Amino acid sequence: MGRSRQRRIEEVIASEVALLVALLVVALVQTTLLPRPFDVTFNLLLLLTICYGLIAGTTSAARWAFYGGLALDLCAMTLFGLHALALLAGTVGATQALLRLSRDNWLVPVVGVALGSVIYHGVYALLSALLVAPLDLQGYALYVLLPDTLMATIPSLPVYLVFRWYENRVRRSVPVDVY
């Protein structure tokens, strides 16, 4: 009948390493090449992981968020695991909250990225205040959280539509075994 071929361990390891390298490149682009209007960085990894999570599910998005967060920690020279935990919390929180909504609703990615950004920055600020140094929460919310949330929310719909288009295209191209 229609048995799916199990992947060998070498294929699984190769795909995980390729994902890790790709997310490391995205983290490098985010920390070095993207412009910083008003000294606010554009959180590309958060945008990509949440949009991917709304398409593929929480488990795959959590893997992307963890790898991307570790890559961002390496590139941004921050405390190792700080971005990983914050990105993981933001991605899982946003995708779980919007899990039951239709993928055809165009407000889902906008609300998802805004919610994920608030969770991400809340966890990041909390961990930074506990582990690194005290933090002015009002200043952080005004000068980091608000601009970063707006900057990530604006391109969320086009990125989500590209992910959805690609997923539909891949689903159509998979051959079906008919006996």
C-alpha positions as semicolon CSV with decimal commas, in nm:
position;residue;x (nm);y (nm);z (nm)
1;M;0,000;0,000;0,000
2;G;0,119;0,358;0,035
3;R;0,417;0,314;0,267
4;S;0,639;0,612;0,311
5;R;1,010;0,554;0,288
6;Q;1,191;0,598;0,619
7;R;1,481;0,839;0,607
8;R;1,822;0,709;0,699
9;I;2,005;0,866;0,991
10;E;2,257;1,027;0,754
11;E;1,977;1,206;0,570
12;V;1,824;1,332;0,895
13;I;2,160;1,460;1,021
14;A;2,239;1,623;0,687
15;S;1,903;1,802;0,677
16;E;1,943;1,925;1,038
17;V;2,295;2,053;0,968
18;A;2,170;2,225;0,651
19;L;1,890;2,390;0,851
20;L;2,136;2,502;1,119
21;V;2,372;2,651;0,858
22;A;2,085;2,827;0,680
23;L;1,962;2,979;1,005
24;L;2,318;3,079;1,094
25;V;2,336;3,267;0,762
26;V;2,003;3,438;0,840
27;A;2,137;3,534;1,185
28;L;2,453;3,674;1,026
29;V;2,245;3,876;0,781
30;Q;2,025;4,002;1,064
31;T;2,313;4,113;1,284
32;T;2,547;4,254;1,020
33;L;2,379;4,344;0,692
34;L;2,029;4,465;0,771
35;P;1,991;4,840;0,819
36;R;1,907;4,969;1,165
37;P;1,666;5,259;1,133
38;F;1,655;5,454;1,460
39;D;1,905;5,200;1,600
40;V;1,645;4,919;1,603
41;T;1,735;4,587;1,445
42;F;1,485;4,408;1,228
43;N;1,414;4,068;1,388
44;L;1,417;3,853;1,076
45;L;1,451;3,522;1,260
46;L;1,143;3,589;1,470
47;L;0,943;3,675;1,160
48;L;1,057;3,363;0,973
49;T;1,005;3,120;1,258
50;I;0,655;3,242;1,343
51;C;0,539;3,247;0,981
52;Y;0,687;2,901;0,929
53;G;0,523;2,779;1,250
54;L;0,181;2,899;1,138
55;I;0,224;2,687;0,824
56;A;0,417;2,379;0,942
57;G;0,316;2,351;1,305
58;T;0,465;2,418;1,645
59;T;0,714;2,129;1,655
60;S;0,899;2,227;1,338
61;A;0,886;2,594;1,431
62;A;1,031;2,519;1,774
63;R;1,328;2,348;1,608
64;W;1,376;2,648;1,380
65;A;1,348;2,886;1,676
66;F;1,598;2,695;1,887
67;Y;1,857;2,667;1,609
68;G;1,800;3,027;1,501
69;G;1,824;3,153;1,858
70;L;2,154;2,974;1,914
71;A;2,284;3,115;1,586
72;L;2,170;3,463;1,689
73;D;2,345;3,422;2,025
74;L;2,667;3,336;1,844
75;C;2,639;3,625;1,599
76;A;2,521;3,890;1,846
77;M;2,777;3,795;2,113
78;T;2,514;3,772;2,386
79;L;2,480;3,531;2,673
80;F;2,453;3,186;2,513
81;G;2,093;3,067;2,515
82;L;1,932;3,404;2,583
83;H;1,800;3,461;2,230
84;A;1,730;3,090;2,193
85;L;1,496;3,081;2,493
86;A;1,327;3,408;2,400
87;L;1,280;3,308;2,036
88;L;1,154;2,966;2,139
89;A;0,901;3,119;2,381
90;G;0,780;3,375;2,126
91;T;0,743;3,121;1,847
92;V;0,573;2,851;2,052
93;G;0,346;3,102;2,226
94;A;0,230;3,263;1,903
95;T;0,181;2,940;1,708
96;Q;-0,005;2,767;1,992
97;A;-0,232;3,065;2,047
98;L;-0,333;3,076;1,680
99;L;-0,331;2,703;1,610
100;R;-0,706;2,665;1,569
101;L;-0,756;2,959;1,333
102;S;-0,781;2,910;0,959
103;R;-0,464;2,940;0,753
104;D;-0,663;3,133;0,494
105;N;-0,728;3,421;0,734
106;W;-0,484;3,698;0,645
107;L;-0,487;3,846;0,995
108;V;-0,331;3,530;1,142
109;P;0,031;3,612;1,048
110;V;-0,003;3,976;1,150
111;V;-0,147;3,890;1,492
112;G;0,094;3,597;1,526
113;V;0,406;3,804;1,464
114;A;0,285;4,085;1,690
115;L;0,202;3,842;1,971
116;G;0,527;3,649;1,921
117;S;0,728;3,970;1,926
118;V;0,572;4,079;2,254
119;I;0,640;3,738;2,410
120;Y;0,994;3,731;2,268
121;H;1,080;4,074;2,406
122;G;0,911;4,001;2,739
123;V;1,116;3,685;2,790
124;Y;1,433;3,851;2,660
125;A;1,390;4,149;2,895
126;L;1,315;3,924;3,191
127;L;1,616;3,701;3,128
128;S;1,841;3,999;3,065
129;A;1,728;4,166;3,386
130;L;1,782;3,847;3,585
131;L;2,106;3,725;3,431
132;V;2,288;4,025;3,286
133;A;2,198;4,363;3,432
134;P;1,898;4,560;3,559
135;L;1,678;4,693;3,282
136;D;1,461;5,001;3,246
137;L;1,136;4,833;3,142
138;Q;0,961;5,150;3,030
139;G;1,253;5,252;2,810
140;Y;1,287;4,899;2,674
141;A;0,919;4,885;2,586
142;L;0,923;5,228;2,422
143;Y;1,253;5,211;2,234
144;V;1,289;4,840;2,157
145;L;0,963;4,644;2,188
146;L;0,731;4,885;2,010
147;P;0,952;4,965;1,706
148;D;1,066;4,604;1,667
149;T;0,710;4,476;1,684
150;L;0,598;4,725;1,420
151;M;0,895;4,648;1,195
152;A;0,834;4,273;1,218
153;T;0,458;4,298;1,172
154;I;0,468;4,498;0,848
155;P;0,626;4,226;0,625
156;S;0,454;3,937;0,805
157;L;0,175;3,891;0,552
158;P;0,398;3,869;0,241
159;V;0,639;3,629;0,416
160;Y;0,349;3,414;0,534
161;L;0,199;3,405;0,184
162;V;0,533;3,297;0,036
163;F;0,563;3,015;0,292
164;R;0,204;2,907;0,225
165;W;0,254;2,917;-0,152
166;Y;0,573;2,708;-0,124
167;E;0,408;2,454;0,105
168;N;0,113;2,415;-0,133
169;R;0,351;2,375;-0,425
170;V;0,555;2,109;-0,247
171;R;0,240;1,924;-0,141
172;R;0,117;1,914;-0,502
173;S;0,449;1,787;-0,638
174;V;0,474;1,487;-0,403
175;P;0,386;1,174;-0,601
176;V;0,109;0,957;-0,463
177;D;0,150;0,580;-0,482
178;V;-0,164;0,426;-0,624
179;Y;-0,192;0,052;-0,654
